[in-house]
Amino acid sequence: MLINSLLIISAYLLGSVSGALLVCKIMGLSDPRTQGSGNPGATNVLRHGGKKAAIITLCLDVLKGVIAVGVAKWLTTEAGILAAVTLAVFLGHLYPIFFQFRGGKGVATAFGALLVLARPVGLAALATWLMIALLFRYSSLSAIVTAILIPAYLFWLTGVQEYILMSFIMSALLIWRHRSNIRQLWTGQEDKIG
């Protein structure tokens, strides 16, 4: 019981570490929360800090999900705990305790967590994101479509109820965090990739 609680709390704290803020500080770039969309994520870092900073940010954000769920899977096989850890690291990224609860949108961290939780689901999510990005060249649209499909992927590829329930919460939050992007897509004002 104690180990399970520690896994969930540790996952949230790890998720609360902002890759974007760390990278921008180390590389002498301005705080991404004060630039562009104000989102401390790889896409906003790309627009204002360049490819190198964005790639490092992306890798750090994915790595948070990988580490949190990887450690949890090493210590337990209980589906409910693994689902809770996945959600906790994601929530940490969205609402980081270390940065006044102003976090990113969680796409990369969710991907890293799902890749370890259920590899086929993570790969299906990545393929979906890439396909939509190549077809329409909108990062936000790719994230939204992928978020909508994640519960279906978990249902088809795992059938684990705890994972499916967790994914509905995660997907709803991903879509909510993209609400400004949805408005911009609707009005034709969203920036395209590249």
GROMACS elastic network, one bead per residue, 0.5 to 0.9 nm:
[ bonds ]
;  ai    aj funct       b0    kb
    1     4     6  0.51993   500
    1     5     6  0.63973   500
    1     6     6  0.87339   500
    2     5     6  0.51652   500
    2     6     6  0.61699   500
    2     7     6  0.86174   500
    3     6     6  0.50118   500
    3     7     6  0.61011   500
    3     8     6  0.87294   500
    3    75     6  0.85849   500
    4     7     6  0.50882   500
    4     8     6  0.64022   500
    4     9     6  0.87155   500
    4    72     6  0.84270   500
    4    75     6  0.89457   500
    4    76     6  0.83186   500
    4    81     6  0.65835   500
    4    85     6  0.88459   500
    5     8     6  0.52621   500
    5     9     6  0.61696   500
    5    10     6  0.84442   500
    5    81     6  0.87389   500
    6     9     6  0.51304   500
    6    10     6  0.57942   500
    6    11     6  0.82973   500
    7    10     6  0.51817   500
    7    11     6  0.60148   500
    7    12     6  0.86841   500
    7    68     6  0.78553   500
    7    69     6  0.89796   500
    7    71     6  0.81554   500
    7    72     6  0.64056   500
    7    81     6  0.82768   500
    7    85     6  0.66054   500
    8    11     6  0.51104   500
    8    12     6  0.63566   500
    8    13     6  0.87625   500
    8    68     6  0.86650   500
    8    72     6  0.86503   500
    8    81     6  0.76619   500
    8    82     6  0.87010   500
    8    84     6  0.64562   500
    8    86     6  0.84069   500
    8    87     6  0.86756   500
    8    88     6  0.60293   500
    8    89     6  0.79248   500
    9    12     6  0.51890   500
    9    13     6  0.62827   500
    9    14     6  0.86405   500
    9    85     6  0.81626   500
    9    88     6  0.73610   500
    9    89     6  0.87357   500
   10    13     6  0.50436   500
   10    14     6  0.60230   500
   10    15     6  0.84283   500
   10    68     6  0.76846   500
   10    85     6  0.85566   500
   10    88     6  0.85062   500
   10    89     6  0.81920   500
   11    14     6  0.51085   500
   11    15     6  0.60512   500
   11    16     6  0.85590   500
   11    64     6  0.82546   500
   11    65     6  0.82219   500
   11    67     6  0.85574   500
   11    68     6  0.52123   500
   11    69     6  0.78721   500
   11    72     6  0.88781   500
   11    85     6  0.58557   500
   11    86     6  0.76826   500
   11    87     6  0.86076   500
   11    88     6  0.56144   500
   11    90     6  0.83786   500
   11    92     6  0.74736   500
   12    15     6  0.50186   500
   12    16     6  0.61914   500
   12    68     6  0.86596   500
   12    85     6  0.77315   500
   12    87     6  0.83346   500
   12    90     6  0.73714   500
   12    91     6  0.65318   500
   12    93     6  0.77753   500
   12    96     6  0.79721   500
   12    97     6  0.87123   500
   13    17     6  0.68947   500
   13    88     6  0.84467   500
   13    89     6  0.73455   500
   13    92     6  0.61718   500
   13    93     6  0.87973   500
   13    96     6  0.75573   500
   13    97     6  0.74476   500
   13    98     6  0.83758   500
   14    17     6  0.55368   500
   14    18     6  0.88616   500
   14    64     6  0.63481   500
   14    65     6  0.85675   500
   14    67     6  0.87231   500
   14    68     6  0.72989   500
   14    89     6  0.64887   500
   14    92     6  0.69809   500
   14    93     6  0.81980   500
   15    18     6  0.74816   500
   15    61     6  0.81182   500
   15    64     6  0.60322   500
   15    65     6  0.74190   500
   15    68     6  0.82625   500
   15    88     6  0.74347   500
   15    90     6  0.61747   500
   15    91     6  0.69854   500
   15    94     6  0.80603   500
   15    95     6  0.86448   500
   15    96     6  0.69578   500
   15   109     6  0.77581   500
   16    89     6  0.75963   500
   16    90     6  0.87377   500
   16    91     6  0.79997   500
   16    94     6  0.77311   500
   16    95     6  0.69337   500
   16    97     6  0.59385   500
   16    98     6  0.61907   500
   16    99     6  0.76547   500
   16   101     6  0.83405   500
   16   103     6  0.77818   500
   17    21     6  0.85692   500
   17    22     6  0.82583   500
   17    61     6  0.87742   500
   17    64     6  0.83616   500
   17    92     6  0.77808   500
   17    93     6  0.71595   500
   17    96     6  0.69469   500
   17    97     6  0.86117   500
   17    98     6  0.70381   500
   17    99     6  0.84062   500
   18    21     6  0.54059   500
   18    22     6  0.62684   500
   18    23     6  0.85876   500
   18    40     6  0.74020   500
   18    41     6  0.84045   500
   18    57     6  0.85493   500
   18    60     6  0.83984   500
   18    61     6  0.75780   500
   18    93     6  0.70063   500
   18    96     6  0.77330   500
   18    98     6  0.84980   500
   18    99     6  0.80978   500
   18   103     6  0.74026   500
   18   104     6  0.82290   500
   19    22     6  0.52082   500
   19    23     6  0.59802   500
   19    24     6  0.84637   500
   19    40     6  0.80956   500
   19    41     6  0.77760   500
   19    42     6  0.86089   500
   19    56     6  0.79276   500
   19    57     6  0.50983   500
   19    58     6  0.76861   500
   19    59     6  0.84045   500
   19    60     6  0.54338   500
   19    61     6  0.58735   500
   19    64     6  0.89987   500
   20    23     6  0.52382   500
   20    24     6  0.60331   500
   20    25     6  0.84776   500
   20    31     6  0.83625   500
   20    32     6  0.71592   500
   20    40     6  0.53762   500
   20    41     6  0.56546   500
   20    42     6  0.66770   500
   20    44     6  0.89292   500
   20    45     6  0.68687   500
   20    53     6  0.81291   500
   20    54     6  0.78759   500
   20    56     6  0.83896   500
   20    57     6  0.51582   500
   20    58     6  0.81574   500
   20    60     6  0.83138   500
   20    61     6  0.82074   500
   20   104     6  0.88034   500
   21    24     6  0.52130   500
   21    25     6  0.60282   500
   21    26     6  0.85604   500
   21    30     6  0.88526   500
   21    31     6  0.63684   500
   21    32     6  0.69457   500
   21    33     6  0.84380   500
   21    40     6  0.66731   500
   21    41     6  0.86604   500
   21    57     6  0.85899   500
   22    25     6  0.51927   500
   22    26     6  0.61254   500
   22    27     6  0.84989   500
   22    57     6  0.84031   500
   23    26     6  0.52235   500
   23    27     6  0.59626   500
   23    28     6  0.83816   500
   23    29     6  0.81179   500
   23    53     6  0.64519   500
   23    54     6  0.85714   500
   23    56     6  0.72043   500
   23    57     6  0.64079   500
   24    27     6  0.51567   500
   24    28     6  0.58859   500
   24    30     6  0.62851   500
   24    31     6  0.63831   500
   24    32     6  0.74063   500
   24    45     6  0.79258   500
   24    49     6  0.75791   500
   24    53     6  0.71956   500
   24    57     6  0.87866   500
   25    28     6  0.52134   500
   25    29     6  0.60326   500
   25    30     6  0.72763   500
   25    31     6  0.73250   500
   26    29     6  0.77250   500
   27    49     6  0.88413   500
   27    53     6  0.76843   500
   29    32     6  0.81962   500
   29    48     6  0.83243   500
   29    49     6  0.64881   500
   30    33     6  0.85392   500
   30    34     6  0.74514   500
   30    35     6  0.75774   500
   30    48     6  0.84011   500
   30    49     6  0.82065   500
   31    34     6  0.56162   500
   31    35     6  0.69433   500
   31    38     6  0.86949   500
   31    40     6  0.80594   500
   32    35     6  0.50031   500
   32    36     6  0.74626   500
   32    37     6  0.82449   500
   32    38     6  0.58490   500
   32    39     6  0.64190   500
   32    40     6  0.53124   500
   32    41     6  0.78072   500
   32    44     6  0.67129   500
   32    45     6  0.62327   500
   32    48     6  0.77056   500
   32    49     6  0.86081   500
   33    36     6  0.78839   500
   33    37     6  0.75279   500
   33    39     6  0.54489   500
   33    40     6  0.56252   500
   33    44     6  0.87959   500
   33   102     6  0.85373   500
   33   103     6  0.88765   500
   34    37     6  0.81327   500
   34    38     6  0.53780   500
   34    39     6  0.84199   500
   35    38     6  0.52945   500
   35    39     6  0.80559   500
   35    44     6  0.76862   500
   35    45     6  0.86359   500
   35    47     6  0.89884   500
   35    48     6  0.71685   500
   36    39     6  0.77440   500
   36    44     6  0.65498   500
   36    45     6  0.89218   500
   36    47     6  0.76671   500
   36    48     6  0.75206   500
   37    40     6  0.86555   500
   37    44     6  0.65428   500
   38    41     6  0.88749   500
   38    44     6  0.74041   500
   38   104     6  0.89767   500
   39    42     6  0.86809   500
   39    43     6  0.83664   500
   39    44     6  0.61898   500
   39    45     6  0.84862   500
   39   102     6  0.84908   500
   39   103     6  0.70982   500
   39   104     6  0.54536   500
   39   105     6  0.73840   500
   40    43     6  0.84974   500
   40    44     6  0.67137   500
   40    45     6  0.71926   500
   40   102     6  0.83505   500
   40   103     6  0.61992   500
   40   104     6  0.50293   500
   40   105     6  0.81759   500
   41    44     6  0.56758   500
   41    45     6  0.62191   500
   41    46     6  0.86748   500
   41    54     6  0.80422   500
   41    57     6  0.70598   500
   41    58     6  0.74855   500
   41    61     6  0.82515   500
   41   103     6  0.81944   500
   41   104     6  0.53726   500
   41   105     6  0.71442   500
   41   106     6  0.80934   500
   41   107     6  0.88864   500
   41   108     6  0.85979   500
   42    46     6  0.59599   500
   42    47     6  0.87205   500
   42    53     6  0.79300   500
   42    55     6  0.70143   500
   42    56     6  0.82260   500
   42    57     6  0.54248   500
   42    58     6  0.52578   500
   42    59     6  0.89790   500
   42    61     6  0.84230   500
   42   104     6  0.89788   500
   42   108     6  0.84573   500
   43    46     6  0.50555   500
   43    47     6  0.65118   500
   43    48     6  0.89865   500
   43    54     6  0.67642   500
   43    58     6  0.85086   500
   43   139     6  0.78741   500
   43   193     6  0.87846   500
   44    47     6  0.51917   500
   44    48     6  0.65041   500
   44    49     6  0.81556   500
   44    54     6  0.79765   500
   45    48     6  0.52974   500
   45    49     6  0.51153   500
   45    50     6  0.67744   500
   45    51     6  0.81633   500
   45    53     6  0.66091   500
   45    54     6  0.52371   500
   45    57     6  0.77329   500
   46    49     6  0.53882   500
   46    51     6  0.54157   500
   46    52     6  0.80088   500
   46    53     6  0.68031   500
   46    55     6  0.80205   500
   47    50     6  0.62517   500
   47    51     6  0.83294   500
   47    54     6  0.84437   500
   49    52     6  0.78813   500
   49    53     6  0.59110   500
   49    54     6  0.70449   500
   50    53     6  0.57754   500
   50    54     6  0.62805   500
   50    55     6  0.88001   500
   51    54     6  0.50178   500
   51    55     6  0.60003   500
   51    56     6  0.85746   500
   52    55     6  0.52707   500
   52    56     6  0.63006   500
   52    57     6  0.85854   500
   53    56     6  0.52825   500
   53    57     6  0.61056   500
   53    58     6  0.85896   500
   54    57     6  0.50134   500
   54    58     6  0.60284   500
   54    59     6  0.85818   500
   55    58     6  0.50349   500
   55    59     6  0.61529   500
   55    60     6  0.86082   500
   56    59     6  0.51503   500
   56    60     6  0.61758   500
   56    61     6  0.86238   500
   57    60     6  0.51791   500
   57    61     6  0.61590   500
   57    62     6  0.86204   500
   58    61     6  0.52097   500
   58    62     6  0.61803   500
   58    63     6  0.84764   500
   58   108     6  0.64174   500
   58   109     6  0.86078   500
   59    62     6  0.51680   500
   59    63     6  0.59321   500
   59    64     6  0.87049   500
   59   108     6  0.80652   500
   60    64     6  0.63534   500
   60   108     6  0.87667   500
   60   109     6  0.85327   500
   61    64     6  0.53762   500
   61    65     6  0.71101   500
   61    93     6  0.81997   500
   61   106     6  0.81608   500
   61   107     6  0.86352   500
   61   108     6  0.55764   500
   61   109     6  0.50336   500
   61   110     6  0.87950   500
   61   112     6  0.77582   500
   62    65     6  0.55322   500
   62    66     6  0.63941   500
   62    67     6  0.88284   500
   62   107     6  0.85299   500
   62   110     6  0.74635   500
   62   111     6  0.64828   500
   62   113     6  0.74832   500
   63    67     6  0.59500   500
   63    68     6  0.84140   500
   63   108     6  0.86157   500
   63   109     6  0.72248   500
   63   112     6  0.61943   500
   63   113     6  0.83555   500
   64    67     6  0.53696   500
   64    68     6  0.61268   500
   64    69     6  0.86057   500
   64    89     6  0.72186   500
   64    90     6  0.88616   500
   64    93     6  0.88369   500
   64   108     6  0.89685   500
   64   109     6  0.61684   500
   64   112     6  0.70985   500
   64   113     6  0.76929   500
   65    68     6  0.53130   500
   65    69     6  0.61134   500
   65    70     6  0.80626   500
   65    86     6  0.71601   500
   65    89     6  0.62332   500
   65    90     6  0.73354   500
   65   108     6  0.80904   500
   65   110     6  0.64023   500
   65   111     6  0.72513   500
   65   114     6  0.76554   500
   65   115     6  0.84386   500
   65   116     6  0.80026   500
   66    69     6  0.56093   500
   66    70     6  0.56104   500
   66    71     6  0.83839   500
   66   109     6  0.79428   500
   66   111     6  0.85002   500
   66   113     6  0.50847   500
   66   114     6  0.80719   500
   66   115     6  0.72322   500
   66   116     6  0.59229   500
   66   117     6  0.85788   500
   67    71     6  0.59544   500
   67    72     6  0.84141   500
   67   112     6  0.83691   500
   67   113     6  0.79590   500
   67   116     6  0.86604   500
   68    71     6  0.55532   500
   68    72     6  0.63370   500
   68    73     6  0.87854   500
   68    85     6  0.69068   500
   68    86     6  0.73783   500
   68    88     6  0.89467   500
   68    89     6  0.66934   500
   68   113     6  0.72648   500
   69    73     6  0.60192   500
   69    74     6  0.84988   500
   69    82     6  0.67623   500
   69    83     6  0.87943   500
   69    85     6  0.63385   500
   69    86     6  0.60858   500
   69    89     6  0.83260   500
   69   112     6  0.85064   500
   69   113     6  0.57393   500
   69   114     6  0.82490   500
   69   116     6  0.62427   500
   69   117     6  0.63961   500
   70    73     6  0.51918   500
   70    74     6  0.62402   500
   70    75     6  0.88180   500
   70   113     6  0.80916   500
   70   116     6  0.61267   500
   70   117     6  0.77219   500
   71    74     6  0.50418   500
   71    75     6  0.64076   500
   71    76     6  0.87067   500
   72    75     6  0.51801   500
   72    76     6  0.59280   500
   72    77     6  0.81160   500
   72    81     6  0.79451   500
   72    82     6  0.63736   500
   72    85     6  0.71806   500
   73    76     6  0.52451   500
   73    77     6  0.59933   500
   73    78     6  0.84770   500
   73    82     6  0.68510   500
   73   116     6  0.83522   500
   73   117     6  0.77529   500
   74    77     6  0.78867   500
   76    79     6  0.84423   500
   76    81     6  0.77425   500
   76    82     6  0.76807   500
   77    80     6  0.88823   500
   77    81     6  0.80260   500
   77    82     6  0.73352   500
   78    81     6  0.55178   500
   78    82     6  0.63352   500
   78    83     6  0.87274   500
   79    82     6  0.50946   500
   79    83     6  0.60400   500
   79    84     6  0.84940   500
   79   160     6  0.75394   500
   79   161     6  0.85144   500
   79   162     6  0.61779   500
   79   163     6  0.71663   500
   80    83     6  0.51621   500
   80    84     6  0.61333   500
   80    85     6  0.86664   500
   80   161     6  0.88198   500
   80   162     6  0.54868   500
   80   163     6  0.75820   500
   81    85     6  0.60902   500
   81    86     6  0.85237   500
   81   162     6  0.88253   500
   82    85     6  0.51122   500
   82    86     6  0.61611   500
   82    87     6  0.86313   500
   82   117     6  0.73382   500
   82   162     6  0.86346   500
   82   163     6  0.81279   500
   83    86     6  0.50923   500
   83    87     6  0.62284   500
   83    88     6  0.85346   500
   83   117     6  0.81113   500
   83   162     6  0.61756   500
   83   163     6  0.54137   500
   83   164     6  0.87484   500
   83   165     6  0.85361   500
   83   166     6  0.59949   500
   83   167     6  0.84755   500
   84    87     6  0.51166   500
   84    88     6  0.59504   500
   84    89     6  0.87124   500
   84   162     6  0.86617   500
   84   163     6  0.88058   500
   84   166     6  0.73726   500
   85    89     6  0.62107   500
   85    90     6  0.84998   500
   85   113     6  0.87715   500
   86    89     6  0.56065   500
   86    90     6  0.63836   500
   86    91     6  0.87322   500
   86   110     6  0.76199   500
   86   113     6  0.57552   500
   86   114     6  0.74162   500
   86   117     6  0.76880   500
   86   163     6  0.89861   500
   86   166     6  0.81208   500
   87    90     6  0.51046   500
   87    91     6  0.60388   500
   87    92     6  0.85341   500
   87   110     6  0.82827   500
   87   113     6  0.86461   500
   87   166     6  0.66390   500
   87   167     6  0.82232   500
   87   169     6  0.81934   500
   87   170     6  0.67787   500
   88    91     6  0.50285   500
   88    92     6  0.60439   500
   88    93     6  0.86715   500
   89    92     6  0.50049   500
   89    93     6  0.64400   500
   89    94     6  0.88480   500
   89   109     6  0.74468   500
   89   110     6  0.81282   500
   89   113     6  0.78753   500
   90    93     6  0.52337   500
   90    94     6  0.64332   500
   90    95     6  0.86357   500
   90   106     6  0.60643   500
   90   107     6  0.86060   500
   90   109     6  0.60419   500
   90   110     6  0.58466   500
   90   113     6  0.79923   500
   90   170     6  0.77362   500
   91    95     6  0.57369   500
   91    96     6  0.75512   500
   91   106     6  0.79350   500
   91   170     6  0.85371   500
   91   173     6  0.89815   500
   92    95     6  0.51849   500
   92    97     6  0.72579   500
   92   101     6  0.83621   500
   92   103     6  0.79448   500
   92   106     6  0.89647   500
   93    96     6  0.55762   500
   93   101     6  0.87516   500
   93   102     6  0.87078   500
   93   103     6  0.55931   500
   93   104     6  0.60900   500
   93   105     6  0.75542   500
   93   106     6  0.59365   500
   93   109     6  0.72041   500
   94   101     6  0.72517   500
   94   102     6  0.69009   500
   94   104     6  0.51660   500
   94   105     6  0.58723   500
   94   106     6  0.59276   500
   94   173     6  0.88524   500
   94   177     6  0.84304   500
   95    98     6  0.88845   500
   95    99     6  0.80443   500
   95   100     6  0.77363   500
   95   102     6  0.55977   500
   95   103     6  0.51846   500
   95   104     6  0.79021   500
   96    99     6  0.55035   500
   96   100     6  0.66446   500
   96   102     6  0.62968   500
   96   103     6  0.57571   500
   96   104     6  0.88929   500
   97   100     6  0.58469   500
   97   101     6  0.52843   500
   97   102     6  0.83767   500
   98   101     6  0.71538   500
   98   102     6  0.89395   500
   99   102     6  0.58541   500
   99   103     6  0.72451   500
  100   103     6  0.83531   500
  103   106     6  0.81576   500
  104   107     6  0.83546   500
  104   177     6  0.82644   500
  105   108     6  0.84661   500
  105   109     6  0.89550   500
  105   173     6  0.84854   500
  105   174     6  0.64124   500
  105   175     6  0.89460   500
  105   176     6  0.89933   500
  105   177     6  0.55875   500
  105   178     6  0.71493   500
  106   109     6  0.53236   500
  106   110     6  0.58536   500
  106   111     6  0.84572   500
  106   173     6  0.88771   500
  106   174     6  0.68544   500
  106   177     6  0.84477   500
  107   110     6  0.52163   500
  107   111     6  0.61731   500
  107   112     6  0.87768   500
  107   143     6  0.67026   500
  107   147     6  0.85978   500
  107   174     6  0.72669   500
  108   111     6  0.50405   500
  108   112     6  0.62645   500
  108   113     6  0.86638   500
  109   112     6  0.51432   500
  109   113     6  0.61817   500
  109   114     6  0.85561   500
  110   113     6  0.51603   500
  110   114     6  0.60216   500
  110   115     6  0.84335   500
  110   122     6  0.88491   500
  110   170     6  0.80664   500
  111   114     6  0.51615   500
  111   115     6  0.59497   500
  111   116     6  0.87662   500
  111   122     6  0.59645   500
  111   123     6  0.86826   500
  111   125     6  0.73587   500
  111   126     6  0.74751   500
  112   115     6  0.51671   500
  112   116     6  0.66433   500
  112   117     6  0.86897   500
  112   122     6  0.75044   500
  113   116     6  0.55164   500
  113   117     6  0.60568   500
  113   118     6  0.85718   500
  113   122     6  0.80801   500
  114   118     6  0.57269   500
  114   119     6  0.67773   500
  114   120     6  0.88388   500
  114   121     6  0.65983   500
  114   123     6  0.87274   500
  114   125     6  0.86539   500
  115   118     6  0.56213   500
  115   120     6  0.73287   500
  115   121     6  0.67052   500
  115   123     6  0.67288   500
  115   125     6  0.88552   500
  116   119     6  0.56279   500
  116   122     6  0.75839   500
  117   121     6  0.83691   500
  117   122     6  0.81026   500
  117   163     6  0.87640   500
  118   121     6  0.54614   500
  118   122     6  0.64227   500
  118   123     6  0.88523   500
  118   154     6  0.80039   500
  118   157     6  0.82812   500
  118   158     6  0.74615   500
  119   122     6  0.50418   500
  119   123     6  0.61317   500
  119   124     6  0.85140   500
  120   123     6  0.50987   500
  120   124     6  0.60223   500
  120   125     6  0.85120   500
  120   153     6  0.84854   500
  120   154     6  0.88751   500
  120   157     6  0.69846   500
  120   158     6  0.88274   500
  121   124     6  0.50013   500
  121   125     6  0.60544   500
  121   126     6  0.85352   500
  121   150     6  0.73842   500
  121   153     6  0.57950   500
  121   154     6  0.61843   500
  121   157     6  0.67265   500
  121   158     6  0.82666   500
  122   125     6  0.50786   500
  122   126     6  0.61811   500
  122   127     6  0.86410   500
  122   150     6  0.87453   500
  122   153     6  0.89842   500
  123   126     6  0.50012   500
  123   127     6  0.61004   500
  123   128     6  0.85296   500
  124   127     6  0.50797   500
  124   128     6  0.61260   500
  124   129     6  0.86060   500
  124   146     6  0.88720   500
  124   150     6  0.84750   500
  124   153     6  0.73150   500
  125   128     6  0.51087   500
  125   129     6  0.61686   500
  125   130     6  0.86273   500
  125   146     6  0.58333   500
  125   147     6  0.81717   500
  125   149     6  0.77902   500
  125   150     6  0.66975   500
  125   153     6  0.80217   500
  126   129     6  0.51114   500
  126   130     6  0.61299   500
  126   131     6  0.85271   500
  126   146     6  0.81032   500
  127   130     6  0.51702   500
  127   131     6  0.60168   500
  127   132     6  0.86246   500
  128   131     6  0.51658   500
  128   132     6  0.62088   500
  128   133     6  0.84349   500
  128   142     6  0.73064   500
  128   143     6  0.88106   500
  128   145     6  0.77332   500
  128   146     6  0.59323   500
  128   149     6  0.85821   500
  129   132     6  0.54297   500
  129   133     6  0.60233   500
  129   134     6  0.85823   500
  129   139     6  0.80206   500
  129   141     6  0.85270   500
  129   143     6  0.62308   500
  129   144     6  0.88381   500
  129   145     6  0.75591   500
  129   146     6  0.58889   500
  130   133     6  0.50021   500
  130   134     6  0.60020   500
  130   135     6  0.84958   500
  130   142     6  0.72692   500
  131   134     6  0.52245   500
  131   135     6  0.61454   500
  131   136     6  0.85561   500
  131   142     6  0.79174   500
  132   135     6  0.50983   500
  132   136     6  0.58425   500
  132   137     6  0.72105   500
  132   138     6  0.76548   500
  132   139     6  0.83058   500
  132   141     6  0.72630   500
  132   142     6  0.50873   500
  132   143     6  0.87191   500
  132   145     6  0.78371   500
  132   146     6  0.86857   500
  133   136     6  0.54333   500
  133   138     6  0.55763   500
  133   139     6  0.59813   500
  133   140     6  0.87283   500
  133   141     6  0.75985   500
  133   142     6  0.55268   500
  133   143     6  0.89119   500
  133   193     6  0.77893   500
  134   137     6  0.55423   500
  134   138     6  0.83808   500
  135   138     6  0.86235   500
  136   139     6  0.86813   500
  136   141     6  0.80079   500
  136   142     6  0.83125   500
  136   192     6  0.81411   500
  136   193     6  0.89193   500
  137   141     6  0.83406   500
  137   142     6  0.82679   500
  137   191     6  0.88289   500
  137   192     6  0.53174   500
  137   193     6  0.51349   500
  137   194     6  0.79585   500
  138   141     6  0.52976   500
  138   142     6  0.62908   500
  138   143     6  0.87652   500
  138   185     6  0.87170   500
  138   190     6  0.76513   500
  138   191     6  0.70380   500
  138   193     6  0.56588   500
  139   142     6  0.51379   500
  139   143     6  0.63153   500
  139   144     6  0.87669   500
  139   191     6  0.86040   500
  139   192     6  0.71764   500
  139   193     6  0.63480   500
  140   143     6  0.50711   500
  140   144     6  0.61754   500
  140   145     6  0.86628   500
  140   178     6  0.69616   500
  140   181     6  0.63423   500
  140   182     6  0.78843   500
  140   185     6  0.85481   500
  140   190     6  0.84348   500
  140   192     6  0.89621   500
  141   144     6  0.50718   500
  141   145     6  0.61094   500
  141   146     6  0.84063   500
  141   178     6  0.89182   500
  141   181     6  0.80684   500
  141   182     6  0.78420   500
  141   185     6  0.78798   500
  142   145     6  0.54043   500
  142   146     6  0.60815   500
  142   147     6  0.85267   500
  143   146     6  0.51360   500
  143   147     6  0.59955   500
  143   148     6  0.86484   500
  143   174     6  0.78330   500
  143   175     6  0.81844   500
  143   178     6  0.84187   500
  144   147     6  0.50591   500
  144   148     6  0.62924   500
  144   149     6  0.87927   500
  144   171     6  0.83649   500
  144   174     6  0.71431   500
  144   175     6  0.58112   500
  144   178     6  0.73274   500
  144   182     6  0.85900   500
  145   148     6  0.51815   500
  145   149     6  0.64272   500
  145   150     6  0.88595   500
  145   175     6  0.89718   500
  146   149     6  0.51460   500
  146   150     6  0.61401   500
  146   171     6  0.85718   500
  147   150     6  0.53723   500
  147   151     6  0.79175   500
  147   167     6  0.85790   500
  147   168     6  0.88545   500
  147   170     6  0.78637   500
  147   172     6  0.77488   500
  147   174     6  0.64398   500
  147   175     6  0.68983   500
  148   151     6  0.70723   500
  148   152     6  0.80474   500
  148   168     6  0.86065   500
  148   171     6  0.61927   500
  148   172     6  0.81469   500
  148   174     6  0.89925   500
  148   175     6  0.80125   500
  149   152     6  0.53095   500
  149   153     6  0.62499   500
  149   154     6  0.87848   500
  149   171     6  0.84263   500
  150   153     6  0.50304   500
  150   154     6  0.61942   500
  150   155     6  0.85560   500
  150   164     6  0.85408   500
  150   167     6  0.65851   500
  150   168     6  0.81096   500
  150   170     6  0.89729   500
  150   171     6  0.71054   500
  151   154     6  0.51163   500
  151   155     6  0.60973   500
  151   156     6  0.86368   500
  151   163     6  0.82598   500
  151   164     6  0.55184   500
  151   165     6  0.79194   500
  151   166     6  0.85326   500
  151   167     6  0.53199   500
  151   168     6  0.60220   500
  151   171     6  0.76261   500
  152   156     6  0.60910   500
  152   157     6  0.83455   500
  152   164     6  0.80193   500
  153   156     6  0.52018   500
  153   157     6  0.57249   500
  153   158     6  0.78728   500
  153   164     6  0.88701   500
  154   157     6  0.52556   500
  154   158     6  0.52967   500
  154   159     6  0.63051   500
  154   160     6  0.73505   500
  154   161     6  0.88650   500
  154   163     6  0.68238   500
  154   164     6  0.58449   500
  154   167     6  0.77583   500
  155   158     6  0.57141   500
  155   160     6  0.69477   500
  155   161     6  0.78598   500
  155   163     6  0.83428   500
  155   164     6  0.61935   500
  156   159     6  0.60443   500
  157   160     6  0.88108   500
  158   161     6  0.86479   500
  158   163     6  0.82033   500
  158   164     6  0.86769   500
  159   162     6  0.89695   500
  159   163     6  0.80453   500
  159   164     6  0.74587   500
  160   163     6  0.54390   500
  160   164     6  0.63373   500
  160   165     6  0.88457   500
  161   164     6  0.50662   500
  161   165     6  0.61520   500
  161   166     6  0.85273   500
  162   165     6  0.52663   500
  162   166     6  0.61514   500
  162   167     6  0.85736   500
  163   166     6  0.50918   500
  163   167     6  0.60593   500
  163   168     6  0.88005   500
  164   167     6  0.50296   500
  164   168     6  0.64573   500
  164   169     6  0.89822   500
  165   168     6  0.53568   500
  165   169     6  0.67934   500
  165   170     6  0.88715   500
  166   169     6  0.53331   500
  166   170     6  0.62353   500
  166   171     6  0.86077   500
  167   171     6  0.57798   500
  167   172     6  0.82971   500
  168   171     6  0.51365   500
  168   172     6  0.60335   500
  168   173     6  0.85600   500
  169   172     6  0.52211   500
  169   173     6  0.62475   500
  169   174     6  0.86415   500
  170   173     6  0.51977   500
  170   174     6  0.61273   500
  170   175     6  0.86827   500
  171   175     6  0.61821   500
  171   176     6  0.84903   500
  172   175     6  0.52503   500
  172   176     6  0.60924   500
  172   177     6  0.86037   500
  173   177     6  0.59892   500
  173   178     6  0.85437   500
  174   177     6  0.51732   500
  174   178     6  0.63976   500
  174   179     6  0.89515   500
  175   178     6  0.50819   500
  175   179     6  0.64272   500
  175   182     6  0.85802   500
  176   179     6  0.52075   500
  176   180     6  0.86485   500
  177   180     6  0.76963   500
  177   181     6  0.85712   500
  178   181     6  0.51050   500
  178   182     6  0.61967   500
  178   183     6  0.88262   500
  179   183     6  0.64252   500
  179   184     6  0.87243   500
  180   183     6  0.51429   500
  180   184     6  0.62802   500
  180   185     6  0.86244   500
  181   185     6  0.59684   500
  181   186     6  0.84222   500
  181   189     6  0.87996   500
  181   190     6  0.65424   500
  182   185     6  0.50524   500
  182   186     6  0.60938   500
  182   187     6  0.86695   500
  182   190     6  0.83939   500
  183   186     6  0.50670   500
  183   187     6  0.62832   500
  183   188     6  0.85348   500
  183   189     6  0.83730   500
  183   190     6  0.83916   500
  184   187     6  0.51297   500
  184   188     6  0.58472   500
  184   191     6  0.85037   500
  185   188     6  0.50278   500
  185   189     6  0.60811   500
  185   190     6  0.51221   500
  185   191     6  0.85997   500
  186   189     6  0.77720   500
  186   190     6  0.83813   500
  187   190     6  0.78851   500
  188   191     6  0.86562   500
  191   194     6  0.86034   500
